[in-house]
Amino acid sequence: MTQDTVNEVLKFRDDRNWKQFHNPKDLAISISLEAAELLEVFQWSAEDVKCEGKFDKVREELADVVNYCILMADACGLDLDEIVMEKIKQNAQKYPVEKAFGNKEKYTEL
């Protein structure tokens, strides 16, 4: 994601004077609600675990999740690039390639 995209999300919020409503608690709730709406796209789909035929709804709900994540990072004063890169490093330690490659087990089970 580019900084231009992040800036557009923040500008959209600021143009509407919504920052006053965007506290970490409510943004965390919104992230969870939008993630649930994304999950709902696949509800009752049995063996159908792909995006085909659901692409528009997946795009819409995933964009909502990402937008709220941008707003949450801003509300908490966090740099998204920094925290994502930090998490990748942590996960690399938990899931070394030689143990995790092709394995779906949790790191405590590797």
N, C-alpha and C positions, 0 to 999 in steps of 0.2 A: 504494500500500500504506500502510496506517495504522500508526502507532506501536503501536497495540493488537495488530495482527497480529505485528509484530516481537517485541513483548514476549511473546506467546503462544509463539512458536517458542523464544525464549530460556528461558522458564519450563519448557517441555516438556523441554528439555535439562537445565536445572538441577535439576528434580524427580528426574531419574534420575542425577545426578552424572556427566554425560558430558562436561562442559567439559574435564576433565583429558585427554580423548582428542582434543580438537578443536584440533589444531595446524594452522597454515596449509598445510603440505605435504599432510597427510591430507585436509583439507577441499578443497583444490584437486583432489586425486585423486577425491574423492567427487563434486564438481561435474562433472568430466569423465565419470565413469562414469554418472551420472544423465542427463547430456546425451546420452550414447550410447544409453541406454535410450529416451529420447525419440525419437531418430533411428531406432531400431529399429522403432518403430511404423509408419514409412513405408517400411521396407526391402521391396524387391521389389514395390512398389506400381505400378510402371510409370507410367502416365498419371494415376493416382489421387494427386493432390497435395493434396487437401482433407482436412479433419478428420472429415467425415461418416462415421459408422460406427466411428470411432476415438476419439470424444470422451472417453469415460471413461478410456481409457489415456493420452491426451494430457494430460488434467487431472491425473492421478496423477503422471506423470513430470515434468510442468512444475512441479508443486508441490514435488516432491523437489528439483529444480534450484534453485528460489527459496529453499527452506528452507536448503539448504546455502550459498547465497550470503549469506543473512542471518547464518548462523553464521560464515562466512569474514570478513565485514565486522566482526563482533564480535571475532573472534580477532585481527584486525589493527588494531582500534581505529579503524575507518573509519565515517563517517556515510554511509549509502546515499543519502539525498537529496542530500547535497553532492557525492558522486562522480558520481552520475548526471547532475546538472545541469551539472557541470563537463564531463563527456563530451559532453553535448548541445551545449554552447558550442564545444568543439573540433571536433565534427562539422559544426557550422554553418559554421565557417571552411573546413573541407575541402570541404564540399559546399554551396556557395552555391546558393540556389534557382534563380537564373537559369541556372546551368550544370547542375545535377543534376536538375531537375524532369523526371520521366518517363524518366530515364536511369539504367541499372543499372551503368554503368562505375565503376571505382574512381576515387577522387579524382585519382590521378596520371594518369588517362587523360582527364579532363574538359577 
